[in-house]
């Protein structure tokens, strides 16, 4: 019996090691990650903010930390569950406050309640795809310059109210030739991505280049494997994002 248990234990460990070793995304793959990682400390409060990619169908009536249905089924849930397991002794509180369809102005409108009041020590923001997308499908007027100015307004308020917060700025991404995303998105959408990168640099935030993450994923399988419509993720895409996000922490 002991031999069988040893065999099973070694086999499972081997499978786990293979899975980790074969991961498509590692933090060291990205130059932004080399600039410095964020240390997870005891009693950290971690907040995921953004649009539908972060929302991922979460139960918005459940505002509690660390509860499964408050996280939906996207990258935030996968990343949060891994953190709670890995850092079980650190008493972390993790929240998801992404809301589908949001743009930066929407974040500004709900920031006091959905960010400042939670007093996060680590704040991850992924916003921008709708700031561009609505200019295409709804006739909204919002230039990359306006997007950047609005983002800076949001972060100015954040740094004033939460001067010690550690920021993660996530790049909006689009996978071309999958349903809603086609050649007409480019190069205009890349200007919003560049604005996001500039914001991260100006506020000394850790920047996560999700476009690069998905571009690398395309070497293993096509865009429809990672996203349902060029923007929203499949199970594989959510895991791809979560691994990249977790790679920014230590």
Number of C-alpha atoms within 10 A of each C-alpha: 6 7 8 9 10 11 12 12 12 12 12 12 12 11 12 12 11 11 11 12 11 10 11 17 23 19 19 13 15 19 12 18 21 12 12 14 16 17 12 17 14 13 12 17 20 23 24 26 26 25 24 21 25 27 27 23 17 23 15 16 8 13 16 15 16 17 18 16 16 22 31 21 20 25 28 29 28 20 21 25 16 15 17 16 9 10 13 11 10 14 13 20 20 25 26 31 23 28 20 16 17 19 23 24 15 13 23 18 11 11 18 15 9 19 21 15 11 16 18 22 19 20 20 23 21 24 27 26 24 20 24 24 19 15 13 13 10 8 9 13 11 13 15 20 12 15 21 21 15 17 22 18 14 17 18 14 15 21 15 9 14 17 11 12 17 18 22 22 22 25 24 26 24 25 23 19 14 18 14 15 16 13 8 10 15 12 9 12 19 17 15 24 23 15 20 26 22 14 19 22 14 10 14 13 22 24 27 27 22 21 17 15 22 22 16 14 19 15 10 10 10 15 25 18 16 25 21 17 18 19 23 18 23 18 14 15 23 23 20 23 23 20 22 25 24 19 20 23 15 10
